[in-house]
């Protein structure tokens, strides 16, 4: 059974904006914080050892499963 895919426009912040937000949030919890925007390393190399070099410009946000499979009892047969 194939479920429909919902697509929605999303705000895409600049990397500098993301760095500022991370810097601000992390400073609330750590005494020394440094956030930099750099080129992505090759994620197939150590220490990451992933199957792809990066997210290839195609990030995805997905909600898989959810509460309906937990109530009234967990449905462990759902994949």
C-alpha positions as CSV (number, residue, x, y, z in Angstrom):
1,X,0.0,0.0,0.0
2,X,1.5,3.3,-1.1
3,X,0.7,6.4,0.9
4,X,0.5,9.9,-0.7
5,X,3.5,12.1,-0.3
6,X,2.8,15.6,0.9
7,X,5.1,18.4,-0.3
8,X,5.2,21.8,1.3
9,X,7.3,24.9,0.6
10,X,9.7,25.5,3.5
11,X,11.9,28.4,4.6
12,X,15.6,27.7,3.8
13,X,17.8,29.8,6.0
14,X,21.3,30.8,4.9
15,X,24.2,28.9,6.4
16,X,25.3,32.0,8.3
17,X,21.8,32.3,9.9
18,X,22.0,28.7,11.0
19,X,25.5,29.2,12.4
20,X,24.3,32.2,14.5
21,X,21.3,30.3,15.9
22,X,23.5,27.3,16.8
23,X,26.1,29.6,18.4
24,X,23.5,31.3,20.4
25,X,21.8,28.1,21.6
26,X,25.0,26.3,22.4
27,X,26.4,29.2,24.4
28,X,23.5,28.8,26.8
29,X,24.7,25.3,27.7
30,X,28.5,25.3,27.2
31,X,31.3,27.6,28.3
32,X,33.3,27.4,25.1
33,X,31.5,27.3,21.8
34,X,32.7,27.9,18.2
35,X,30.4,27.4,15.2
36,X,31.9,27.7,11.7
37,X,30.4,27.1,8.2
38,X,32.8,24.9,6.2
39,X,32.7,22.6,3.2
40,X,31.2,19.2,4.0
41,X,33.8,16.5,4.5
42,X,33.6,13.3,2.4
43,X,31.3,11.3,4.7
44,X,32.5,8.0,3.1
45,X,35.8,8.4,4.9
46,X,36.7,7.9,8.5
47,X,35.3,8.6,11.1
48,X,31.9,8.6,9.4
49,X,32.2,5.6,7.0
50,X,28.8,6.3,5.4
51,X,27.6,5.0,2.0
52,X,27.4,8.4,0.3
53,X,29.7,11.4,0.3
54,X,27.0,13.7,1.7
55,X,23.2,14.3,1.4
56,X,23.8,15.1,-2.3
57,X,21.6,18.3,-2.3
58,X,18.5,16.2,-1.8
59,X,17.5,16.3,1.9
60,X,14.3,14.6,3.0
61,X,12.0,15.1,6.0
62,X,9.8,12.1,6.7
63,X,7.4,11.0,9.4
64,X,7.5,7.2,9.5
65,X,5.2,5.3,11.8
66,X,3.7,7.4,14.6
67,X,1.2,7.2,17.5
68,X,-1.4,5.3,15.4
69,X,0.8,2.3,15.4
70,X,1.3,2.4,19.2
71,X,-2.3,2.7,20.4
72,X,-4.1,0.8,21.9
73,X,-1.1,-1.6,21.8
74,X,2.1,-1.4,19.7
75,X,1.7,-3.0,16.3
76,X,5.1,-4.7,15.9
77,X,4.1,-6.3,12.6
78,X,4.1,-2.8,10.9
79,X,7.2,-2.2,8.9
